[in-house]
Amino acid sequence: MRGIFVFVFAVFVVGVCLGPVSRADTIILKDGRKIEGVITDEGKDYYNVKIKIGMMKVNKDMVSEIKKISAEENLVNLGNQYIASNNFDAAIEQYKKALQVNADFQPAKDALAKAEKIKGEVEAKKKKELELKEKEAGEKKDKVKNGFGLTIEPSGGNMIVSGVVSGGNAEAVGLKPKDEIIQINDMAMQGKSPDVITDYLAKSENTTFAFLLQRECELTRKKIDYQKHSFVGVGIFLDAAGKDLLINSVIAGEPADLAGLKSKDKVISIDGKSVSGMSVDDAAALISGAESSKLKIVVQRSVELERK
């Protein structure tokens, strides 16, 4: 029986930590432990005690003394439990309830003043820490923006270039807003937060970084006259490199050139179709089509950016 009680008592202690009961009697056990609850009724050899998580039975032969406390004392005790877990709002609520019961109850007044003071100090400390963190984050973003000439942000689970500074390093190597960043050096962007990436770019001992970028372009097919030949396309020529297709050259002034595509860009897909393992002729057939029709092409490019 004693073993059962010890188990129930342990459950009760957890219950007290989770929240208050409406009123408490203090049941002092012969082994020195205390139970805070409400004695609802008693039998010949037991008490029924209401606790937060339900009812428990306490054998009378295990009880040394029962102390009943006032409602305001109970509320202050409950508030003190919340203070111990740093739940200041809940503690303040209990102290105010105690003063509603007894407006002159000095322990409640003292506890309320102390809790409000501690809460204010904690909130002021958190605010200061947050401001410092935001300041540091802003400084790192500025370092990346000024050092590389770009800004980054998450978009749809990916990391993209959100802005390119005119005259900066990023613009010089052809980066554009909405370019997706796949990898920086050996660090894949998947699952990385903007803060982690910004911290890496701002704090790394490296000054030169290899960016792997992906760009999706929507181009308009047009009739192109080139070296005595006429064809409908977007102005690129392809080469095979193993299972990959690379842009061999770009005709100046044509749609691909105006979209910023360059020689050595790796083609990933054409109109949603992967080109891995596709022949140059089959890819060229996808690129050609009706004049003025739209073409979506996705390419990847590796560039080196130096942080100033």
N, C-alpha and C positions, 0 to 999 in steps of 0.2 A: 504493500500500500504506500509505503514511504517513497519507493521508487517512482510510482505513478504521480505522487504529488510533486516531486522534484521536477518531473517533466512538465507538468501543468504550470508550475511556478515559472519555469524558464520561458514558456510560451507567454505567460502573463507579462514578464519583464519586457519582452519584445513589443507587446501590445501597448504598454505604457509609453514606450518610445515613439510609437506611431501617432499617438494623439491622446487627448484628455478624456476622462470620464466626467460625468456631470457633478459628482460629489464623491469624496473619498473618506473612508475610515482607515485608520492605520492599524493593521493587524501585525503585532510583533510576535514572531515565532520564538520558540525556546532556543533555537540555534542562532538567534540574533538577526535573522533576515526579516524584512518588512514587506508587507503587501499593502498597496494603496488600492482600495476598491470600495464598493458599497455592499454592506451586508443586507441582503434582501429578506432573509429569514434564517431560522436555525432549527436544527433537530436536536435530539437528545445528545448526540456526540459529534455534531458537525455544524458548520456555518455554510450557507450558500452566499457566494460573493460575486457581485456583478462587476466585470471588467470590460475594457474596451472591445475585446474580441468575443465576448460572450459571458458564460457563467463558469465558475469553478467551485469545487467543494473543498473546504479546509477542515481537517479533523481537529476537534477541540483539544485533544490531548497533545497537539503540537503547538498550541497557542499559549503564549506567556501573558500577553496583555492586549487589550483593544483600546485604542484612543480615537475618540471622535473629534474632528476638527471643524471649525466654522467654514461656511461657504467661502468667505473671503480668503481665509488661510489656504483652503484647497486651491483656489484660483491662482494665488501667488505661487504655490508649490508647482502647479502645472506650468505657469509662466517660466519658472526657473528651469524646468526641464527643457523648454524650448530654447532658452538662453544657452543652455549647455550644448545644444546642437546648432547654435548660430542662426536659429529661426527667429529673428528679432520681431518681425511683424506679428507672428503668432503669440510671442511672449507679451508684446505690448497689448494685444487684444485681451489676453487673460488678466493683465494688471488693471486694465480699464474696467473690465467686468467686475473685478474685486472692489473697485471704487464705486461702482454702481450699487453694489450690495451694501458697502459701508464707506461712505465718502471720507471718513476720518481715519481710515485704516492706514497708519503711517508706513508699515512695511510695503504696502502696495504703492504708495506715493514714491517711496525711495526707489523701489524696483523699477517703476515706470520711468522715473527721471534717468536712472542709470542705463536702462535699455535704450531709451531714445538717444542718449549721449553716445553710447557705443555704436548704435545703428548709424548715426550721423558720421562718426569717425570712420567706420568701415566704408560707407558710401563715398565719402570724400577721398579715401585711399584708392578705392576702385576707379573713381572718376579720374584721378591723377594718373593711375597706371594706364587707363584706357587712352587718355590724351597723349601720354608718352609713347604708347604703342602706335597710335595713329600718326604721330609726328615722325617716328622712325620709319614707318611704312611709307609715308609721303616722301621722305628723304631718299629712300631706296628707289622708289618709282622715278623720282627726278634724276637720280644717278643713271638709271637705265635709259630714260628718255634722252637725256643729254649725251650719254656715252655712246648709245647705238643709233639714236635718231628714230626710235619707235616706242609705241606703247602696246601693251598686250592685255587681253581680257578673255575670260571663258565665254564660249558660245556653243550651246547644244552639246555639252560634254567634251568639246574640243577647246584648244587654246588657239586664239587667232591674233593676228596683228590688227589692233584696233585703230592705230594711227601711225602715220609716217611723217617725220619732221622734214620740212623742205630744206634741202641742202645737207641733210645728215647722211651718215654712213648707210643706213637702210635704203634710203632713196637711191643712193649711188649704185647699189648692187641690184636694183630693180624690184625691191619689195613694195607691195601694195596693201592697203587696208583690206581685210577679209582673207588674206593669205593665212592658211592654217599652218601652225608650227607643229611638226610631227616629232622632232627630236632636236635637242641641243647637245652637242658633243655626244656623250654616251648616255645621256639622260632622256628617256622617252617621256613625252608630255602627258600620256594617258594616265589619268588618275592624280595628276599633280595639281595643286592649288596655285592660283596666281601668286600668292605670297611666297610659296616655296620657290617658284621659278624666278621671281623678282629677287629674292634673297640670293639665289645662286648666281644670277647675272651680275648683281651688285657687289657681292662679297668674294667671289671666286678669285683666286690668285691669277687665273688666266686673264689675258687681255684680248685674246683672239678666240672666237667661238664659231664652231661649225653648226649652222642651222640647216635642218632638212625641212623644206617647206612644201606645201601642197596648195595648188591653186585650181579652182574651177572657173572656167571661162564659158560664157555663152556668146558665140560668134554668129555672124550672119554670112552665109555662103554668098559668093558673088562670082561673076565672070572675071577671070584674071587673064590678062595677056602677058606672057612671059617668054622671052627669047623665041619669038616667032611661033609660040604655041598659045592656044586659048583653052582654058578649062574652068570648071566651076569648083571652087574650094575656098579655103581660108588663107592660103599663102604659106603653107609649110611643106617641107619634104622630110621623109622619115628614113631611118636606117635601123636595121635589126642589130641587137647586141645580146646574143644568147636568146633568152626568152623575152627580153625587154625590147621595147621600141623607143628610140631616141629621136628627137628632132634634129635633123641634120643641118637644115638652114631655114631661114625665115625671109620671105620676100618683104623688103622695106615698103612701108605704107599700106600694106594689106591688113585684113582683120586680125590675124594672129600677131603681127608686129604691133598693131595699135593696142592689143590686149596685154602686151608685155611678154609674150612668149619668146623664148630664146633658144639658140642652138644648144644642144646637150640636155635640154629639159627631157625628163623621162615621162612618156605618156602612160597614164594609168588606165584611163577609160575613155571611150568615145560614145557619146549618147547613152551612157549608162552601161555599156558593154566593156568588160575587162579585156585588155589587149595582150595580157600575158600569154605568150606562146603564139600570138597571131602573126601572120605574115604581113610584110609591108604592103603587098597588093591588096590583101583583105582590109587592112586598115585604111588604105587610100580610097577603097570603094566606099567605106563608111563615111569618110570625110567629104567625098564628092556627093552631089545631090542636086536638088532643084535650086535654081538661083533664088536668092532672097529667103531661103528657108533657114531655120535656126540649127545650130550645132553646139552641143555641150562637150567640152573636152577637159579632162582633169590631168594635170601634170605635176610632177615633183621636181624640185630643184635643190641642190646643195649649194650653199653660199657661205663664205667666211665673213664674219663681222668683227671688226676690231673696236673694242671699247676705248673711247677717248679718256 
